[in-house]
Amino acid sequence: MLYGSALTSLGAWIYLTLFHGKFWQGGPILKPGSPPPCAPDVAIVVPARDEAESIEACLTSLLEQDYDGKLSVILVDDNSTDGTGDLARALSDPQKRLTVLTGASRPAGWSGKLWAVNQGAQEALNHIGPYGYILFTDADIMHAPKHLSTLLSKAREDNLDLVSEMVALNCESSAERFLVPAFVYFFAMLYPFAWTANERSRIAGAAGGTILLRRRALERIGGIEAIRGALIDDCTLAAHVKRSGGRLYLGHSALAWSVRPYRGAKDIWEMIARTAYVQLRQSPVLLLATILGMILIWLLPVGLALFGKGRTRKVGLLTYLLSCATFLPTLRRFGLPLWRALPLPLIAAFYMAATIGSAIDHHRGVGVRWKNRSYTDEAS
């Protein structure tokens, strides 16, 4: 029985390695190139709630974009208590590109972030023409001067409706070095970048730190209101755009990075638990299937490699080494030593535990706190 389970696990890893969109290779990286052949209107929407530490640097990096077309930056101050809006209004803005909105009270049925995004998107439509674009980004993201023009070049050259990039994440604390690269790796496993770009695939992924969206694509799906209750808002938006016939791109950014720190494992646990059970459609059946699948894929091979016997142990060791090998490109992307692939099953166990914790919190009615909001009530 153990030998059969070992072969099943090995078969799963052969499939993942060879036939799952080459997820382990990571996505493409856009590098600065020639400016787009034409420079359409762009409005940048930044929802912000209690982002005083980063808002000035974020907005400054956006206002200083090296872009020839009409550019507007819209900050939506989502009921901040730390002076985020006041800091934004005090910024030097000689070209009058910045608009600061005070967020209105959230109606029922909207998630907090998406209500802020919607207000920004509605204002953005007043700043761009019918062939313009909206860039959605977060208040903890910094942008190199060429970032916007690079995104526009990609969108225009390949006739894309949505261009999204996973920005570089902090990887300085011990917890970040141990757990953050795996977040990128697992994301790519869930949403293989190549499948997102494939028009024949139903997979549609996006990363909320950078989403450039064609105005016509937003209008075609019915605006942000179409996803108003979503907690995994980036991927939900991408799915709506793709189902409407839109063309997508998802990659890694060399020109944008997050300054949000995750100082300890607790911070990363909360980040995972915020949406993990939502990802499983809050289904106990899908949760159980996920647990069993993760045990088969991540825990069984290393267990057999350590405690198995004979051919079962050899198959377990081969499977474990294969899984570690698929993590190496991600570690190289973060500039980390390759030995950090060895504890990958332990890292997977942490993510599995956080997913179980997310489900327990949901069924207890506790929810997850994020930016002083409870995500149990967020979309109610």
PLY file of the C-alpha trace (Angstrom):
ply
format ascii 1.0
element vertex 380
property float x
property float y
property float z
element edge 379
property int vertex1
property int vertex2
end_header
0.00 0.00 0.00
2.82 2.42 0.89
4.61 1.58 -2.35
1.46 2.34 -4.34
1.07 5.67 -2.52
4.73 6.44 -3.24
4.20 5.80 -6.96
1.07 7.97 -6.92
3.02 10.81 -5.36
5.81 10.42 -7.91
3.26 10.39 -10.73
1.72 13.59 -9.39
5.12 15.28 -9.38
5.93 14.08 -12.90
2.66 15.65 -14.03
3.32 18.91 -12.14
6.85 19.16 -13.50
6.14 18.36 -17.14
2.50 19.22 -17.81
1.38 21.93 -15.36
2.27 25.02 -17.32
5.94 24.80 -16.31
4.87 26.70 -13.18
8.17 26.04 -11.44
10.09 28.08 -14.01
8.29 31.21 -12.84
6.79 33.81 -15.11
8.40 36.14 -17.65
9.97 39.43 -16.61
9.29 42.69 -18.41
12.40 44.81 -18.78
12.59 48.47 -19.83
12.48 48.88 -23.57
11.38 51.41 -26.12
8.36 53.53 -25.16
4.97 52.50 -26.58
4.34 53.61 -30.18
1.60 55.87 -28.86
0.93 57.08 -25.32
-2.75 56.65 -24.38
-4.30 58.30 -21.35
-3.56 56.49 -18.08
-5.10 56.94 -14.66
-3.47 55.22 -11.69
-5.76 54.19 -8.82
-4.27 53.66 -5.36
-6.60 52.50 -2.56
-5.03 53.23 0.83
-6.03 52.50 4.40
-3.57 53.44 7.15
-0.54 53.56 4.84
1.24 56.59 6.32
4.61 54.80 6.36
4.72 54.25 2.61
2.20 56.54 0.94
4.54 59.47 0.22
7.19 57.28 -1.42
4.57 55.32 -3.37
2.81 58.39 -4.76
6.09 60.14 -5.52
7.26 57.15 -7.56
4.00 57.30 -9.53
4.04 61.05 -10.08
7.60 60.80 -11.38
6.84 58.19 -14.04
8.69 58.79 -17.28
5.60 58.73 -19.50
4.79 60.95 -22.47
1.01 60.60 -22.37
-1.62 62.12 -20.09
-1.14 60.71 -16.59
-3.39 61.05 -13.56
-2.90 59.56 -10.09
-5.93 58.99 -7.86
-5.54 58.13 -4.20
-8.62 56.87 -2.38
-8.17 57.40 1.35
-10.20 54.52 2.75
-11.08 55.92 6.20
-7.48 56.00 7.38
-6.78 56.91 11.00
-3.07 57.68 10.61
-3.15 60.76 8.38
-2.60 58.94 5.09
-4.82 61.36 3.17
-3.22 64.47 4.70
0.26 63.24 3.77
-0.90 62.69 0.19
-2.47 66.15 -0.08
0.76 67.74 1.15
2.88 66.19 -1.61
4.51 68.42 -4.18
2.54 68.06 -7.41
3.55 70.85 -9.84
1.86 69.15 -12.81
-1.44 68.75 -10.93
-1.57 65.03 -11.61
-2.74 63.93 -8.16
-6.34 63.68 -6.96
-7.03 62.63 -3.35
-10.50 61.26 -2.63
-11.94 60.68 0.84
-13.65 57.32 0.73
-17.39 57.17 1.28
-19.04 54.71 3.67
-19.04 51.17 2.34
-22.40 49.87 1.11
-23.55 46.35 1.93
-22.23 43.70 -0.42
-18.88 45.36 -1.10
-15.50 44.30 0.21
-13.68 47.23 1.78
-10.81 47.38 -0.68
-13.00 46.99 -3.75
-15.31 49.78 -2.61
-12.28 52.05 -2.46
-11.06 50.74 -5.83
-14.47 51.35 -7.35
-14.50 54.97 -6.22
-11.06 55.43 -7.71
-12.07 53.72 -10.95
-15.13 55.94 -11.34
-12.93 59.01 -10.93
-10.36 57.54 -13.31
-12.95 57.35 -16.10
-13.21 61.14 -15.94
-9.47 61.46 -16.64
-9.01 59.08 -19.58
-10.48 58.81 -23.04
-12.28 55.79 -24.52
-8.98 54.12 -25.43
-7.27 54.80 -22.12
-6.00 52.48 -19.39
-6.29 52.27 -15.62
-3.39 51.03 -13.50
-4.46 49.57 -10.16
-1.67 49.37 -7.59
-1.23 49.20 -3.83
-0.02 51.90 -1.46
3.01 49.87 -0.37
4.40 49.45 -3.91
7.29 51.49 -5.31
7.65 51.97 -9.07
10.78 52.66 -11.11
10.39 55.60 -13.53
10.08 53.34 -16.58
7.53 50.98 -15.07
4.37 52.48 -16.55
5.78 52.87 -20.06
7.03 49.26 -19.93
3.56 48.00 -18.99
1.96 50.08 -21.76
4.46 48.80 -24.33
3.54 45.23 -23.47
-0.19 45.95 -23.57
-0.01 47.76 -26.91
2.42 45.44 -28.68
0.48 42.26 -27.80
-3.03 43.80 -27.82
-3.64 42.81 -24.20
-6.62 43.81 -22.08
-4.92 43.16 -18.75
-1.23 43.23 -17.89
-0.34 42.19 -14.34
2.95 41.70 -12.55
3.89 40.12 -9.27
6.12 42.77 -7.74
9.30 41.90 -5.86
8.43 41.07 -2.25
10.40 41.81 0.88
12.75 38.98 1.76
14.91 40.32 4.58
13.68 38.93 7.91
14.21 35.28 8.82
10.49 34.60 8.42
10.45 36.24 4.98
13.45 34.27 3.75
11.88 31.04 4.99
8.28 31.56 3.84
7.92 34.33 1.22
9.61 32.60 -1.77
7.22 29.70 -1.27
4.29 32.12 -1.50
5.40 33.04 -5.04
6.03 29.38 -5.86
2.61 28.22 -4.61
0.90 31.12 -6.39
2.47 30.02 -9.67
1.33 26.46 -8.96
-2.27 27.65 -8.52
-2.15 30.09 -11.43
0.52 28.98 -13.92
1.60 32.14 -15.69
1.66 30.44 -19.09
-1.92 29.20 -18.66
-3.10 32.68 -17.70
-1.79 33.97 -21.03
-3.22 31.01 -22.97
-6.60 31.98 -24.44
-7.67 28.33 -24.50
-7.08 27.88 -20.76
-9.70 28.75 -18.13
-6.97 29.72 -15.66
-6.85 33.48 -15.03
-4.42 34.93 -12.52
-3.35 38.43 -11.57
-1.31 40.05 -8.82
-2.94 43.04 -7.13
0.26 45.06 -6.81
0.24 45.86 -10.53
-2.81 45.50 -12.78
-2.97 47.57 -15.97
-6.48 47.30 -17.41
-7.88 48.63 -20.67
-10.88 50.89 -20.11
-12.95 48.99 -22.65
-12.25 45.72 -20.84
-13.41 47.19 -17.52
-16.61 48.47 -19.10
-17.17 45.16 -20.88
-17.33 43.25 -17.58
-19.62 45.80 -15.94
-17.00 47.72 -13.97
-15.61 46.95 -10.53
-19.17 46.40 -9.33
-19.11 43.03 -11.11
-16.65 41.73 -8.49
-17.78 43.90 -5.57
-17.84 41.15 -2.93
-14.62 39.39 -3.92
-11.88 38.88 -1.33
-9.41 37.50 -3.87
-10.05 40.58 -5.96
-7.08 40.43 -8.34
-7.67 36.91 -9.65
-11.44 37.45 -9.70
-10.96 40.52 -11.88
-8.67 38.57 -14.22
-11.23 35.76 -14.48
-13.99 38.19 -15.44
-11.81 39.86 -18.06
-10.79 36.52 -19.57
-14.34 35.17 -19.64
-15.42 38.32 -21.49
-12.93 37.53 -24.25
-10.03 39.60 -22.93
-6.37 38.71 -23.36
-4.14 38.52 -20.27
-0.49 38.65 -19.30
0.96 37.73 -15.91
4.63 37.96 -15.05
7.21 39.13 -12.55
8.29 42.74 -12.26
11.85 44.01 -12.37
10.61 47.59 -11.97
8.27 47.50 -8.96
8.69 46.25 -5.42
6.76 46.06 -2.16
8.03 47.73 0.99
5.53 45.97 3.27
7.52 43.95 5.81
6.51 40.59 7.26
8.59 40.62 10.40
7.49 37.27 11.78
5.73 34.04 10.90
2.53 35.40 12.48
2.34 38.17 9.87
2.71 35.68 7.04
0.19 33.31 8.67
-2.40 36.12 8.71
-1.64 37.01 5.10
-2.28 33.40 4.04
-5.30 32.84 6.27
-7.02 36.00 5.03
-8.04 34.33 1.76
-7.00 30.66 1.94
-10.44 29.28 2.79
-12.05 31.72 0.34
-9.81 30.17 -2.33
-11.49 26.85 -1.47
-14.92 28.45 -1.80
-15.37 27.96 1.95
-16.08 24.30 1.30
-15.20 21.66 3.94
-15.09 19.07 1.15
-12.53 21.06 -0.84
-10.58 21.70 2.36
-10.39 17.97 3.08
-9.35 17.23 -0.51
-6.67 19.92 -0.28
-5.28 18.51 2.97
-5.13 15.00 1.54
-3.53 16.29 -1.65
-0.89 18.25 0.23
-0.07 15.25 2.40
0.33 13.11 -0.73
2.42 15.67 -2.61
4.50 17.27 0.13
4.62 15.20 3.31
4.49 11.60 2.11
7.67 11.71 -0.05
9.90 13.11 2.69
8.33 10.77 5.24
9.07 7.76 3.04
12.58 9.04 2.30
13.28 9.19 6.04
11.41 6.17 7.35
10.53 3.96 4.38
12.26 0.77 3.35
13.56 -0.71 0.14
12.06 0.45 -3.11
9.40 2.49 -1.28
12.12 4.56 0.32
13.89 5.05 -3.02
10.73 6.27 -4.72
10.02 8.61 -1.80
13.54 10.03 -1.95
13.33 10.53 -5.73
9.99 12.32 -5.38
11.26 14.52 -2.57
14.34 15.53 -4.57
12.20 16.25 -7.63
9.94 18.55 -5.59
12.97 20.37 -4.18
14.42 20.79 -7.67
11.29 22.60 -8.85
11.80 25.19 -6.09
15.31 26.13 -7.19
14.35 28.72 -9.87
12.26 30.59 -7.29
15.14 30.65 -4.82
17.45 31.99 -7.54
14.93 34.75 -8.26
15.16 35.81 -4.61
18.94 35.44 -4.52
18.77 32.79 -1.78
21.03 29.74 -1.33
19.74 26.58 -2.95
19.84 24.55 0.27
16.67 26.39 1.27
14.78 23.99 -0.99
15.35 21.16 1.49
12.79 22.28 4.11
10.09 22.80 1.42
7.80 20.10 2.91
7.98 21.87 6.28
7.07 25.17 4.58
4.18 23.45 2.81
3.00 22.14 6.18
2.98 25.72 7.50
0.82 26.85 4.56
-1.48 23.86 5.08
-1.85 24.70 8.78
-2.65 28.33 7.93
-5.32 27.13 5.50
-6.85 24.94 8.20
-6.68 27.89 10.59
-8.49 30.03 8.00
-11.30 27.46 7.82
-11.55 27.18 11.61
-11.77 30.97 11.95
-14.50 31.10 9.33
-16.66 28.44 10.95
-16.16 29.97 14.39
-17.32 33.31 13.01
-14.06 34.92 14.09
-12.78 35.92 10.68
-9.38 37.39 9.93
-8.44 40.93 10.88
-6.73 42.96 8.16
-6.33 46.73 8.27
-8.65 46.77 11.31
-11.45 45.05 9.42
-12.95 41.64 9.93
-13.05 39.63 6.73
-15.98 37.61 8.05
-18.13 40.70 7.65
-16.25 42.27 4.77
-18.56 41.34 1.95
-21.78 41.18 3.93
0 1
1 2
2 3
3 4
4 5
5 6
6 7
7 8
8 9
9 10
10 11
11 12
12 13
13 14
14 15
15 16
16 17
17 18
18 19
19 20
20 21
21 22
22 23
23 24
24 25
25 26
26 27
27 28
28 29
29 30
30 31
31 32
32 33
33 34
34 35
35 36
36 37
37 38
38 39
39 40
40 41
41 42
42 43
43 44
44 45
45 46
46 47
47 48
48 49
49 50
50 51
51 52
52 53
53 54
54 55
55 56
56 57
57 58
58 59
59 60
60 61
61 62
62 63
63 64
64 65
65 66
66 67
67 68
68 69
69 70
70 71
71 72
72 73
73 74
74 75
75 76
76 77
77 78
78 79
79 80
80 81
81 82
82 83
83 84
84 85
85 86
86 87
87 88
88 89
89 90
90 91
91 92
92 93
93 94
94 95
95 96
96 97
97 98
98 99
99 100
100 101
101 102
102 103
103 104
104 105
105 106
106 107
107 108
108 109
109 110
110 111
111 112
112 113
113 114
114 115
115 116
116 117
117 118
118 119
119 120
120 121
121 122
122 123
123 124
124 125
125 126
126 127
127 128
128 129
129 130
130 131
131 132
132 133
133 134
134 135
135 136
136 137
137 138
138 139
139 140
140 141
141 142
142 143
143 144
144 145
145 146
146 147
147 148
148 149
149 150
150 151
151 152
152 153
153 154
154 155
155 156
156 157
157 158
158 159
159 160
160 161
161 162
162 163
163 164
164 165
165 166
166 167
167 168
168 169
169 170
170 171
171 172
172 173
173 174
174 175
175 176
176 177
177 178
178 179
179 180
180 181
181 182
182 183
183 184
184 185
185 186
186 187
187 188
188 189
189 190
190 191
191 192
192 193
193 194
194 195
195 196
196 197
197 198
198 199
199 200
200 201
201 202
202 203
203 204
204 205
205 206
206 207
207 208
208 209
209 210
210 211
211 212
212 213
213 214
214 215
215 216
216 217
217 218
218 219
219 220
220 221
221 222
222 223
223 224
224 225
225 226
226 227
227 228
228 229
229 230
230 231
231 232
232 233
233 234
234 235
235 236
236 237
237 238
238 239
239 240
240 241
241 242
242 243
243 244
244 245
245 246
246 247
247 248
248 249
249 250
250 251
251 252
252 253
253 254
254 255
255 256
256 257
257 258
258 259
259 260
260 261
261 262
262 263
263 264
264 265
265 266
266 267
267 268
268 269
269 270
270 271
271 272
272 273
273 274
274 275
275 276
276 277
277 278
278 279
279 280
280 281
281 282
282 283
283 284
284 285
285 286
286 287
287 288
288 289
289 290
290 291
291 292
292 293
293 294
294 295
295 296
296 297
297 298
298 299
299 300
300 301
301 302
302 303
303 304
304 305
305 306
306 307
307 308
308 309
309 310
310 311
311 312
312 313
313 314
314 315
315 316
316 317
317 318
318 319
319 320
320 321
321 322
322 323
323 324
324 325
325 326
326 327
327 328
328 329
329 330
330 331
331 332
332 333
333 334
334 335
335 336
336 337
337 338
338 339
339 340
340 341
341 342
342 343
343 344
344 345
345 346
346 347
347 348
348 349
349 350
350 351
351 352
352 353
353 354
354 355
355 356
356 357
357 358
358 359
359 360
360 361
361 362
362 363
363 364
364 365
365 366
366 367
367 368
368 369
369 370
370 371
371 372
372 373
373 374
374 375
375 376
376 377
377 378
378 379
